[in-house]
C-alpha cells in the first residue's frame, strides 16, 4: 500500500510535468517525485487512492499517509519496500480489517510487533535492513 500511495502522488503533478516522469512509475524510490512536487509548489493536501481521500505529510525520508477512515501508513520514500516496526505497529492498530487477526492479543505494542518481525525474519519471510527496518525477502511486484 505504501508504494501505491506514493504512486498516487503522481496525480498531483501538472499535466505538462507527467511525461517527464512516466518512465519511473515502477520504482520503489520516490524521493524524485516528492522533490518535483515541491518544485512545482503543489498545495493539494490529499491524494485519492482506492476511492478514498488520504492526507499526506512528508517529513525527512518518510511520508505519512492517513485515510479519511483513520488508517495510517508511513512510507519510506527512498525505498517503499522497507517497513519499520513502529510504523507497522501504528498501521495494524489503525487498520480495522486487521483487528480480527489480532483480537486474542491484549496489547499490540512495539515489543509484540518487534517479536513478530523477528519471527518472520527467522522464517525467511522478512530481512532486516537496518535497525528497525525490514523488507520482504521475496516482494511481490504490483
MARPA-64372 format. One record per residue: residue number from 1; x, y, z of N, C-alpha, C, O in turn; residue in one letter. Coordinates in Angstrom, 3 decimals. Atoms other than C-alpha are relative to their C-alpha. Last residue first. Example, Ala and Ser with C-alpha at 12.3 -4.5 7.8 and 13.67 -1.06 7.14 Angstrom:
2
R/nr/nu/nv/nw/cau/cav/caw/cu/cv/cw/ou/ov/ow/rest
R/2/-0.820/-1.190/-0.060/13.670/-1.060/7.140/-0.770/1.090/0.730/-0.261/2.198/0.899/S .
R/1/0.890/-1.190/0.000/12.300/-4.500/7.800/0.900/1.200/0.000/1.936/1.181/0.665/A .
//
This chain:
142
R/nr/nu/nv/nw/cau/cav/caw/cu/cv/cw/ou/ov/ow/rest
R/142/1.383/-0.401/0.285/2.479/-4.848/-8.285/-0.124/0.484/-1.407/-1.213/0.866/-1.835/X .
R/141/0.109/-1.225/0.799/5.680/-6.776/-7.738/-1.460/0.272/-0.315/-2.233/-0.643/-0.598/X .
R/140/0.877/0.217/1.150/5.558/-9.311/-4.930/-0.099/1.330/-0.741/-0.469/2.349/-0.158/X .
R/139/1.130/-0.921/0.189/8.499/-9.000/-2.572/-0.776/-0.330/-1.272/-0.213/-0.783/-2.269/X .
R/138/0.452/0.176/1.372/10.583/-12.125/-1.925/-1.195/0.913/-0.236/-2.336/0.450/-0.216/X .
R/137/-1.087/0.712/0.679/12.631/-11.466/1.224/-0.340/-0.165/-1.466/0.531/-0.006/-2.322/X .
R/136/0.333/1.370/0.375/10.125/-8.849/2.357/1.181/-0.635/-0.716/1.867/0.024/-1.497/X .
R/135/0.653/0.095/1.295/11.735/-5.773/3.885/-0.338/-1.469/-0.248/0.241/-2.362/0.370/X .
R/134/-0.030/1.312/0.626/12.747/-4.775/7.396/-0.589/0.109/-1.401/-1.241/1.099/-1.732/X .
R/133/0.583/0.107/1.338/13.529/-1.538/9.195/0.249/-1.379/-0.594/1.352/-1.921/-0.530/X .
R/132/1.372/0.483/-0.084/14.006/-1.413/12.977/-0.669/-0.124/-1.363/-1.883/-0.314/-1.437/X .
R/131/0.737/-0.323/-1.224/17.777/-1.133/12.983/-1.375/-0.632/0.040/-1.509/-1.847/0.184/X .
R/130/-0.783/-0.799/-0.939/18.834/-1.604/9.381/-0.871/0.297/1.210/-2.038/0.659/1.065/X .
R/129/-0.800/-0.905/0.805/17.713/-3.884/6.568/0.927/0.839/0.874/2.135/0.901/0.646/X .
R/128/-0.283/-1.251/-0.685/16.354/-6.895/8.444/0.939/0.838/-0.848/1.983/0.360/-1.293/X .
R/127/-1.442/-0.168/-0.142/15.039/-9.489/6.015/0.235/1.346/0.668/-0.290/2.368/0.224/X .
R/126/-0.529/-1.354/-0.026/11.470/-10.710/6.206/1.511/-0.036/0.109/2.099/-1.012/0.575/X .
R/125/1.080/-0.773/0.629/9.868/-14.013/5.216/0.432/1.459/-0.109/0.198/2.120/-1.121/X .
R/124/-0.420/-0.493/1.307/12.997/-16.056/5.905/-1.138/0.661/-0.786/-1.173/0.611/-2.016/X .
R/123/0.641/0.882/0.977/11.366/-17.944/8.799/0.295/0.432/-1.441/-0.290/-0.091/-2.390/X .
R/122/-0.509/1.360/-0.229/13.795/-16.319/11.258/-0.582/-1.004/-0.986/0.058/-2.008/-1.297/X .
R/121/-1.376/0.006/0.505/12.925/-12.922/9.750/0.617/-1.391/0.155/1.315/-1.864/-0.741/X .
R/120/0.086/0.022/1.463/9.216/-13.607/10.267/1.388/-0.001/-0.632/1.597/-0.625/-1.672/X .
R/119/0.449/1.339/0.386/9.917/-14.485/13.884/-0.097/-0.126/-1.513/0.295/-1.143/-2.084/X .
R/118/-1.128/0.918/-0.210/11.951/-11.295/14.337/-0.370/-1.423/-0.409/0.434/-2.123/-1.025/X .
R/117/-0.948/-0.214/1.097/9.127/-9.261/12.769/1.206/-0.927/0.135/1.687/-1.465/-0.862/X .
R/116/0.614/0.521/1.215/6.598/-10.792/15.203/0.951/0.143/-1.194/1.111/-0.796/-1.974/X .
R/115/-0.086/1.462/-0.110/8.901/-10.118/18.145/-0.569/-0.664/-1.253/0.005/-1.620/-1.773/X .
R/114/-1.413/0.337/0.192/9.279/-6.499/17.040/0.204/-1.509/0.060/0.958/-2.070/-0.734/X .
R/113/-0.274/-0.104/1.433/5.480/-6.222/16.686/1.456/-0.344/-0.316/1.732/-0.972/-1.338/X .
R/112/0.718/1.063/0.701/4.894/-7.522/20.224/0.365/0.008/-1.488/0.687/-1.033/-2.061/X .
R/111/-0.657/1.263/-0.342/7.600/-5.276/21.676/-0.659/-1.170/-0.730/0.027/-2.043/-1.263/X .
R/110/-1.252/0.109/0.752/6.244/-2.219/19.824/0.674/-1.344/0.257/1.172/-1.971/-0.678/X .
R/109/-0.931/-1.099/-0.218/2.750/-2.745/21.225/1.271/-0.244/-0.815/1.358/-1.210/-1.574/X .
R/108/-0.851/0.000/1.186/-0.272/-4.828/20.363/0.905/1.224/0.128/0.530/2.340/-0.233/X .
R/107/-0.660/-1.272/0.272/-1.659/-5.318/23.830/0.926/-0.149/-1.201/1.956/-0.821/-1.139/X .
R/106/0.434/-1.100/-0.858/-4.241/-7.948/24.709/0.615/1.327/-0.384/-0.094/2.329/-0.480/X .
R/105/-1.197/-0.598/-0.599/-3.740/-10.323/21.807/-0.422/1.242/0.775/-1.055/2.145/0.228/X .
R/104/-0.347/0.755/-1.201/-6.781/-12.503/21.052/1.227/0.568/0.717/1.601/0.075/1.780/X .
R/103/0.967/-0.186/-1.086/-8.231/-9.926/18.659/0.356/-0.749/1.276/-0.062/-0.332/2.356/X .
R/102/-0.717/-0.190/-1.251/-5.095/-9.790/16.495/-0.919/0.114/1.209/-0.497/0.596/2.259/X .
R/101/-1.197/0.838/-0.044/-6.353/-11.128/13.180/0.673/0.029/1.369/1.298/-0.947/1.782/X .
R/100/0.418/1.386/-0.226/-9.836/-9.674/13.783/1.190/-0.951/0.055/1.125/-1.981/0.726/X .
R/99/0.358/0.233/-1.398/-8.303/-6.210/14.212/-0.410/-1.439/0.270/-0.084/-1.976/1.329/X .
R/98/-1.021/0.825/-0.656/-6.575/-6.290/10.833/-0.385/-0.354/1.434/0.224/-1.240/2.034/X .
R/97/0.056/1.352/0.565/-9.645/-5.077/8.915/1.028/-0.932/0.632/0.885/-2.151/0.543/X .
R/96/1.046/0.785/-0.660/-9.804/-2.085/11.303/-0.115/-1.423/-0.551/-0.505/-2.330/0.184/X .
R/95/0.662/0.714/1.093/-6.468/-0.718/10.118/-1.032/-0.961/0.584/-0.680/-2.031/1.079/X .
R/94/0.935/-0.898/0.676/-5.386/1.868/12.718/-0.834/-0.695/-1.076/-1.852/-0.155/-1.509/X .
R/93/0.957/-0.545/-0.968/-3.757/-0.544/15.176/-1.056/0.860/-0.690/-2.195/0.926/-0.227/X .
R/92/0.927/1.078/-0.371/-2.175/-2.517/12.338/-1.002/0.449/1.063/-2.105/-0.092/1.144/X .
R/91/0.884/0.423/1.084/-0.753/0.690/10.846/-0.986/-1.070/0.467/-2.188/-0.938/0.236/X .
R/90/1.032/-1.037/0.126/0.649/2.061/14.117/-1.015/-0.410/-1.070/-2.221/-0.243/-0.887/X .
R/89/0.815/0.101/-1.201/2.540/-1.210/14.681/-1.150/1.016/-0.039/-2.287/0.680/0.293/X .
R/88/0.904/1.118/0.245/3.776/-1.120/11.093/-0.936/-0.185/1.188/-2.112/-0.502/1.011/X .
R/87/1.016/-0.472/0.944/5.183/2.351/11.772/-0.991/-1.109/-0.336/-2.182/-0.848/-0.504/X .
R/86/0.905/-0.941/-0.686/6.975/1.135/14.904/-1.109/0.471/-0.933/-2.261/0.584/-0.515/X .
R/85/0.800/0.679/-1.019/8.445/-1.926/13.157/-1.013/0.950/0.638/-2.194/0.616/0.741/X .
R/84/-0.523/-0.248/-1.339/9.617/-0.002/10.086/-0.939/-0.623/1.035/-2.160/-0.536/0.902/X .
R/83/1.069/-0.154/-0.991/8.780/-1.466/6.687/0.649/0.146/1.367/1.440/-0.702/1.781/X .
R/82/-0.417/0.027/-1.411/11.153/-1.084/3.736/-1.202/0.260/0.902/-2.009/1.154/0.646/X .
R/81/-0.009/1.400/-0.444/9.765/-1.987/0.284/0.392/-0.118/1.471/0.168/-1.161/2.085/X .
R/80/1.313/0.362/-0.551/8.844/1.676/-0.199/-0.098/-1.473/0.371/-1.094/-1.892/0.960/X .
R/79/0.251/1.389/0.368/12.520/2.535/-0.635/-1.303/-0.439/0.662/-1.335/-0.718/1.860/X .
R/78/-1.203/0.474/0.674/13.753/6.123/-0.581/-0.107/-1.469/-0.375/0.591/-1.937/-1.274/X .
R/77/0.017/-0.447/1.396/10.264/7.468/0.155/1.242/-0.424/-0.768/1.262/-0.350/-1.997/X .
R/76/-1.379/-0.445/0.189/9.955/5.352/3.312/0.108/0.389/-1.469/-0.008/-0.472/-2.341/X .
R/75/-0.796/0.522/1.107/6.185/5.192/3.633/1.405/0.584/0.034/1.587/1.789/0.207/X .
R/74/-1.231/-0.794/0.083/4.154/5.578/6.837/0.881/-0.635/-1.067/1.238/-1.809/-0.962/X .
R/73/-1.081/0.731/0.653/0.619/4.249/6.529/1.180/0.951/-0.146/1.063/2.028/-0.732/X .
R/72/-1.269/-0.699/0.130/-2.153/5.395/8.838/1.057/-0.910/-0.603/1.289/-2.023/-0.130/X .
R/71/-1.100/0.939/0.247/-5.770/4.270/8.507/1.269/0.811/-0.228/1.274/1.763/-1.008/X .
R/70/-0.976/0.042/-1.087/-8.082/6.877/10.074/1.134/-0.989/-0.173/1.949/-1.146/0.735/X .
R/69/0.468/0.978/-0.989/-11.163/6.363/7.876/0.980/-0.163/1.159/0.722/-0.930/2.086/X .
R/68/1.097/-0.633/-0.725/-10.370/9.619/5.984/-0.687/-0.976/0.959/-1.539/-0.564/1.746/X .
R/67/1.270/0.012/0.724/-7.098/7.952/5.115/-1.072/0.710/0.818/-0.907/0.955/2.013/X .
R/66/1.097/0.366/-0.897/-3.751/8.941/6.590/-1.310/0.125/-0.758/-1.623/1.170/-1.328/X .
R/65/1.294/-0.077/0.668/-0.489/8.956/4.639/-1.060/-0.406/1.012/-0.888/-1.383/1.741/X .
R/64/1.133/0.598/-0.711/2.734/9.709/6.495/-1.256/0.246/-0.815/-1.608/1.391/-1.100/X .
R/63/1.239/-0.726/0.250/5.693/10.349/4.215/-1.103/-0.754/0.722/-1.291/-1.953/0.515/X .
R/62/1.293/0.675/-0.075/9.158/9.308/5.277/-1.137/0.932/-0.405/-1.022/2.157/-0.348/X .
R/61/0.031/1.045/1.028/12.768/10.258/4.497/-1.323/-0.760/-0.022/-1.437/-1.782/-0.699/X .
R/60/-1.242/0.762/0.130/12.534/13.552/6.337/-0.092/-1.005/-1.122/-0.476/-0.670/-2.243/X .
R/59/-0.933/-0.410/-1.048/8.934/14.583/6.839/1.235/-0.898/-0.088/1.161/-2.113/0.097/X .
R/58/-1.386/0.385/0.261/6.319/14.492/4.087/0.881/0.551/1.109/0.834/1.742/1.418/X .
R/57/-0.918/-0.874/-0.721/2.768/14.713/5.394/1.416/-0.524/-0.198/1.813/-1.524/0.401/X .
R/56/-1.408/0.411/0.025/-0.047/13.278/3.317/0.841/1.052/0.697/0.555/2.249/0.647/X .
R/55/-0.878/-1.146/-0.208/-3.808/13.312/3.578/1.431/-0.516/0.000/1.677/-1.703/0.212/X .
R/54/-1.119/0.203/-0.917/-5.600/10.369/2.012/0.748/1.321/0.133/1.170/1.900/-0.868/X .
R/53/-0.891/-1.148/-0.169/-9.020/10.615/0.357/1.051/-0.329/1.053/0.728/-0.833/2.129/X .
R/52/-0.055/-0.565/-1.353/-10.505/7.254/-0.548/0.958/1.177/0.001/2.002/1.145/-0.651/X .
R/51/1.207/-0.807/-0.227/-11.606/5.897/-3.923/-0.091/0.589/1.398/-1.185/0.853/1.897/X .
R/50/1.101/0.945/-0.243/-8.829/3.299/-3.817/-1.279/0.745/0.398/-1.968/0.365/1.344/X .
R/49/-0.494/1.357/0.213/-6.231/6.103/-3.598/-1.122/-0.946/0.403/-1.646/-0.838/1.512/X .
R/48/1.079/0.985/0.012/-7.084/9.782/-3.877/0.612/-1.344/-0.364/1.288/-1.486/-1.383/X .
R/47/0.000/0.769/1.247/-4.449/12.274/-2.812/-1.174/-0.959/0.083/-1.721/-1.194/1.160/X .
R/46/0.388/1.404/-0.009/-4.682/14.989/-0.176/0.215/-0.615/-1.378/0.357/0.082/-2.383/X .
R/45/-0.304/0.688/-1.253/-3.463/18.420/0.918/-0.346/-1.489/0.018/-0.175/-2.147/1.044/X .
R/44/1.131/0.891/-0.213/-3.191/19.913/-2.576/0.278/-0.861/1.230/1.277/-1.581/1.257/X .
R/43/0.497/-0.165/-1.364/-0.540/22.592/-2.176/-1.225/-0.859/0.269/-1.898/-0.673/1.282/X .
R/42/1.374/0.480/-0.093/1.673/21.945/-5.150/-0.483/0.117/1.444/0.276/-0.128/2.382/X .
R/41/0.745/-0.606/-1.103/4.757/24.103/-5.264/-1.472/-0.390/0.015/-2.357/0.465/0.021/X .
R/40/1.134/-0.651/0.658/6.114/22.985/-8.670/-0.984/0.576/1.013/-2.051/1.067/0.645/X .
R/39/-0.499/-0.966/0.983/9.496/22.287/-7.058/-1.142/0.737/-0.684/-1.022/1.929/-0.968/X .
R/38/-0.357/-1.234/-0.689/7.814/20.670/-4.031/0.532/1.065/-0.951/0.355/2.257/-0.701/X .
R/37/1.227/-0.571/-0.558/6.078/18.089/-6.185/0.305/1.314/0.706/-0.434/2.287/0.557/X .
R/36/0.705/-0.656/1.092/9.304/17.518/-8.119/-1.284/0.665/0.496/-1.613/1.774/0.074/X .
R/35/-0.777/-1.181/0.366/11.235/16.760/-4.942/-0.714/0.797/-1.089/-0.795/2.023/-1.017/X .
R/34/0.272/-0.993/-1.031/8.429/14.430/-3.820/0.802/1.282/-0.248/0.311/2.379/0.018/X .
R/33/1.370/-0.462/0.173/8.654/12.591/-7.134/-0.348/1.075/1.026/-0.959/2.090/0.690/X .
R/32/0.073/-0.831/1.201/12.454/12.327/-7.071/-1.392/0.586/-0.177/-1.528/1.744/-0.573/X .
R/31/-0.497/-1.321/-0.389/12.347/10.999/-3.485/-0.064/0.974/-1.174/-0.335/2.158/-0.975/X .
R/30/0.887/-1.098/0.371/10.087/8.198/-4.694/0.507/1.376/0.394/-0.242/2.350/0.313/X .
R/29/-0.661/-1.201/-0.518/12.204/5.046/-4.764/-0.770/1.228/-0.494/-0.939/1.419/-1.698/X .
R/28/0.324/0.025/-1.431/10.247/1.780/-5.218/0.621/1.205/0.691/0.489/1.355/1.906/X .
R/27/-1.035/-0.137/-1.024/10.216/2.409/-8.970/-0.538/-0.218/1.416/-1.728/-0.040/1.675/X .
R/26/-0.174/1.312/-0.617/7.696/1.087/-11.479/0.967/0.041/1.178/1.229/-0.990/1.798/X .
R/25/1.183/0.457/-0.711/6.420/4.590/-12.375/0.168/-1.354/0.694/-0.576/-1.639/1.633/X .
R/24/-0.367/0.378/-1.356/9.875/5.951/-13.244/-1.162/-0.593/0.791/-1.038/-0.767/2.003/X .
R/23/-0.893/1.158/-0.008/9.447/6.027/-17.032/0.341/-0.479/1.407/0.870/-1.581/1.557/X .
R/22/0.706/1.242/0.327/6.415/8.315/-16.799/0.880/-1.230/0.134/0.409/-2.276/0.581/X .
R/21/-0.231/1.032/-1.010/8.397/11.048/-15.001/-0.690/-1.325/-0.298/-0.690/-2.210/0.557/X .
R/20/-1.388/0.012/-0.447/8.885/13.680/-17.689/0.274/-1.200/0.898/1.373/-1.753/0.881/X .
R/19/-0.824/0.782/0.942/5.550/12.864/-19.333/1.454/-0.127/0.442/2.121/-1.100/0.091/X .
R/18/0.186/1.453/-0.057/3.742/13.998/-16.126/0.834/-0.786/-1.010/1.366/-1.832/-0.638/X .
R/17/-1.114/0.646/-0.701/5.175/17.535/-15.869/-0.079/-1.528/-0.062/0.938/-2.198/0.122/X .
R/16/-1.220/-0.191/0.792/2.910/19.171/-18.512/1.225/-0.630/0.654/2.250/-0.792/-0.009/X .
R/15/-0.049/0.863/1.191/-0.160/17.620/-16.858/1.288/0.148/-0.798/1.778/-0.833/-1.358/X .
R/14/0.661/-0.628/1.150/0.550/19.333/-13.531/0.195/-0.878/-1.236/1.207/-1.568/-1.358/X .
R/13/-0.851/-0.767/0.910/1.636/16.848/-10.874/-0.834/0.683/-1.088/-1.841/0.133/-1.534/X .
R/12/-0.062/-1.396/-0.414/-0.812/15.836/-8.156/0.818/0.862/-0.949/0.736/2.089/-0.894/X .
R/11/1.184/-0.695/0.481/-1.731/12.569/-9.887/0.026/1.486/0.352/-0.702/2.277/-0.249/X .
R/10/-0.205/-0.373/1.399/1.857/11.371/-9.371/-1.180/0.818/-0.527/-1.001/1.712/-1.354/X .
R/9/-0.457/-1.385/-0.049/1.198/11.347/-5.607/0.236/0.545/-1.418/0.216/1.756/-1.634/X .
R/8/1.166/-0.881/0.132/-0.821/8.187/-6.289/0.390/1.473/0.074/-0.368/2.334/-0.373/X .
R/7/0.354/-0.127/1.414/2.437/6.327/-6.909/-1.157/0.974/-0.184/-1.198/1.712/-1.168/X .
R/6/-1.014/-0.873/0.589/3.437/7.082/-3.313/-0.262/0.191/-1.490/-0.118/1.299/-2.008/X .
R/5/0.302/-1.360/-0.436/0.134/5.601/-2.177/1.023/0.986/-0.550/0.660/2.083/-0.973/X .
R/4/1.135/-0.472/0.786/0.766/2.518/-4.304/-0.415/1.408/0.409/-0.812/2.205/-0.442/X .
R/3/-0.466/-0.280/1.361/4.217/2.051/-2.792/-1.139/0.568/-0.843/-0.937/1.522/-1.593/X .
R/2/-0.874/-1.174/-0.057/2.870/2.385/0.743/0.467/0.384/-1.402/0.452/1.559/-1.771/X .
R/1/0.819/-1.193/0.000/0.000/0.000/0.000/0.864/1.260/0.000/0.503/2.262/-0.617/X .
//
